[in-house]
Amino acid sequence: MSAPDTSTPLVALACVTEDLDGVPHAAVRQVYVSALEDVAGCAVALVQGPAAWLPSVLDRFDGIVLGGHESNVAPERYGGTPAPGARVPERDELALSLLPLAIGAGLPVLGICRGLQELNVAYGGTLRDIGALPIGAGHREDLSLPRDEQYLPAHDIAVTADGLLREIVGQDTVRVNSLHQQAIDRLAPGLRLEAATADGVVEAVSVADAPAFALAVQWHPEWYASSDPVSKPLFAAFGAAAAERARRRR
């Protein structure tokens, strides 16, 4: 029997508990798993909050991914006022405790949509509700469209010069989708602006002094990860960082 291949990086993907037919399930959309496996080249393990055991096994992972979800970060987590939207306390607890720990330990981190908002709150920033903006502003999905159309590019973003995202996409302006109710209000200390829209919505940030890849985006690159010209290199870059971590760990 040949020795098992230990070169594939193992990444932790945040999930939440959802009831299906009255039975609790650990749930996450398959598109995240597919993007990480097929484009980033990673093996995926699901983790859910509050996961008090996670710090003791963190060094077994080669990356952390916090994807989107229909719920919003609870306003009390950042001193905000009550706002509409579903809440998942277990996800807040997982993300806000895990992010600084993982980044400090040198694990590559990728945040997507809610993951960007969680990163900002974890580092002391605040959020705002943009649910009242018209659909035509480009920041909310048109629910009358088929799901695949909701995830098509909706608006341009300006990419910060000399940033990590600029290095990945190789362009000053790219077009992305947009499906979110919360957005960054006050950018947290220690985070670097990587991209924004013309109307001031923060679209990407990185951790300025992170020892490894630590990037979060407001849009959803997972939906067309294998074909979209922005999404594919983003997942590839995260996969390369996770692979480097795996090599060092071995």
WOHUJO-V434498 format. One record per run of one state. SS is the DSSP state (h for helix, s for strand, l for the rest). FROM is the first residue (numbers start at 1). TO is the last residue. If there is no record, write none. Layout:
SS/FROM/TO + SS/FROM/TO
//
This chain:
l/1/9 + s/10/14 + l/15/15 + s/16/20 + l/21/22 + s/23/27 + l/28/29 + h/30/39 + l/40/42 + s/43/47 + l/48/53 + h/54/60 + l/61/62 + s/63/66 + l/67/74 + h/75/77 + l/78/88 + h/89/104 + l/105/107 + s/108/112 + l/113/113 + h/114/122 + l/123/126 + s/127/129 + l/130/134 + h/135/137 + l/138/146 + h/147/150 + l/151/154 + s/155/159 + l/160/163 + h/164/169 + l/170/172 + s/173/176 + l/177/181 + s/182/184 + l/185/190 + s/191/196 + l/197/201 + s/202/207 + l/208/213 + s/214/217 + l/218/230 + h/231/249 + l/250/250
//
